[in-house]
Amino acid sequence: MVEKKLTILNHTGLHTRPASQFVKTANQFESEITIQKGDASANGKSIISIIALGASKGSEICLRAEGPDEQEAIDALSTLIENKFGEE
């Protein structure tokens, strides 16, 4: 398992469009992907699960991937988050 702590940087947080981009990217990987925010966790391949987390700008999350391409998944998803989902 690979995990990485990140901060949501984009202005609108993980709302519909960024969550959709996240799921689209996550589904390119075989690994199981989870987002942890406080005591709550979300399936990284489920848009409804991600939106329900309520991760707004400044939220600290822990991204976890487990599977054959876990490092590649973490790298791709981290880049998406760090680049603010192309919003700014």
matplotlib code that plots the C-alpha trace (Angstrom):
import matplotlib.pyplot as plt

x = [0.0, 1.2, -0.2, 0.3, -1.0, -2.2, -4.0, -6.9, -5.7, -8.3, -10.8, -13.9, -12.6, -13.7, -17.0, -18.6, -16.1, -12.9, -14.4, -15.4, -11.8, -10.5, -12.7, -11.9, -8.2, -8.6, -10.5, -7.4, -5.7, -6.3, -5.4, -8.0, -8.0, -9.3, -9.4, -9.4, -10.5, -10.6, -12.7, -14.4, -13.2, -14.3, -13.9, -11.7, -13.6, -17.0, -18.0, -20.9, -18.5, -16.0, -18.5, -20.0, -16.6, -17.1, -13.4, -13.2, -10.2, -7.6, -8.9, -6.1, -6.6, -4.7, -4.7, -4.2, -3.7, -3.3, -2.7, -0.3, -0.1, -0.4, 2.6, 1.5, -2.0, -0.8, 1.5, -1.2, -3.8, -1.4, -0.4, -4.1, -4.7, -1.4, -2.3, -5.6, -7.6, -6.6, -8.9, -6.4]
y = [0.0, 3.5, 6.6, 10.3, 13.3, 16.2, 19.5, 20.4, 23.6, 24.4, 27.1, 24.9, 21.8, 18.3, 19.4, 17.8, 18.6, 17.9, 14.8, 13.6, 14.2, 12.4, 9.3, 9.3, 9.2, 6.7, 4.3, 4.1, 2.1, -1.4, -0.6, 0.1, 3.8, 5.5, 9.1, 9.7, 13.0, 13.0, 10.0, 9.7, 7.8, 7.6, 5.1, 7.0, 5.5, 6.7, 10.3, 10.2, 8.9, 11.6, 14.4, 13.2, 13.7, 17.4, 18.1, 21.9, 24.1, 23.7, 20.2, 17.8, 14.3, 11.1, 9.3, 5.6, 3.0, -0.7, -2.9, -3.7, -0.1, 1.7, 4.0, 5.1, 5.8, 7.9, 9.8, 10.6, 11.6, 13.7, 15.6, 16.2, 17.6, 19.6, 21.2, 22.3, 20.2, 22.8, 25.3, 28.1]
z = [0.0, -0.8, 0.8, 0.6, 2.6, 0.5, 0.9, -1.5, -3.2, -5.8, -5.0, -5.1, -3.4, -4.5, -6.0, -9.0, -11.8, -9.9, -8.3, -11.8, -13.0, -10.0, -10.7, -14.4, -13.5, -10.7, -12.9, -15.2, -12.5, -11.2, -7.6, -5.0, -4.2, -1.0, 0.2, 3.9, 5.4, 9.2, 10.3, 6.9, 3.9, 0.3, -2.5, -5.0, -7.9, -6.8, -7.5, -5.0, -2.3, -3.0, -3.1, 0.2, 1.9, 1.6, 1.0, 0.5, -0.2, 2.5, 3.6, 4.4, 2.9, 2.9, -0.5, -0.4, -3.2, -2.9, -5.9, -8.8, -10.0, -6.7, -7.1, -10.5, -9.2, -6.3, -8.6, -11.2, -8.6, -6.6, -9.7, -10.4, -6.9, -6.8, -10.2, -8.7, -11.3, -13.9, -12.3, -11.8]

ax = plt.figure().add_subplot(projection="3d")
ax.plot(x, y, z, "-o")
ax.set_aspect("equal")
plt.show()
